[in-house]
């Protein structure tokens, strides 16, 4: 009776070397890294350039300038949505994007909130609370980025939407603005969601940082590509 031979799923004999991984097909090459100049990075740079344009229009005063400021803010906010989707779908994630994208986001939000507070239209405590949260999350992202990317949460996306909506209501000229209580309520909800999602992000960042170093994974355990908020990977929670 012939001796049993190891089947396809049988472990190798004791002392035998493990099978070598299959070689890539002949002629196969890994795709080249994305170049620095690509559509995702261009949109990020456009957002940065729109920040001073927005500020100048807002401080110029008058209905026309207010509408121009609103247009600049909306266009800049849309680029934040587009650059991330393009970077992920087309494989355009770059080191520049990982750094520039969160800076552009915070610059836009910070410029809008600080400008409105300087004009006396938004309480300073609102601006301070939101900026502390946003800057803190950005710092945490860079601290834990070597361990992995914290996946964007639905709360983080809601936070961004509420902030944009509230700021737009405050930018509107008086002749087109809804009653003051409407924008105040929207801003209050935005502040609450901003703080709650910030606390959640801190918890997930600490959990990720204390975990074992290994493959870059999201804090929820799923794999995640390296990214930077919008332009490439996980956004703040």
DAZI-V420832 format. One record per pair of residues at least 6 apart in sequence whose C-alpha atoms are under 6 Angstrom apart, sorted by sequence separation. I is the first residue (numbers start at 1). J is the second residue. D is the distance in whole Angstrom. If there is no record, write none. Layout:
i = <I;I>
j = <J;J>
d = <D;D>
//
This chain:
i = <87;116;117;217;218;227;229;117;217;226;227;57;58;225;58;208;57;113;169;54;54;166;166;163;162;47;159;159;43;201;43;197;40;40;40;41;48;44;51;34;144;147;151;148;149;150;147;148;149;150;148;156;152;151;152;150;152;153;149;152;66;63;98;98;101;97;93;87;88;87;84;84;83;84>
j = <93;122;123;223;224;233;235;124;224;233;234;65;66;233;69;219;69;127;183;69;72;186;187;190;190;76;193;194;79;237;83;237;83;86;87;97;104;101;108;92;209;213;218;216;217;218;216;217;218;219;218;237;234;234;235;234;236;237;234;237;173;173;227;228;231;231;232;231;232;232;230;231;231;232>
d = <5;5;6;4;5;3;4;6;5;6;6;5;6;6;5;6;5;6;6;5;5;6;5;6;5;5;6;6;6;5;6;6;4;6;6;6;5;6;6;5;6;6;5;4;6;5;6;5;5;5;6;4;5;4;4;6;6;5;6;5;6;5;6;4;6;6;5;6;5;5;4;4;5;5>
//
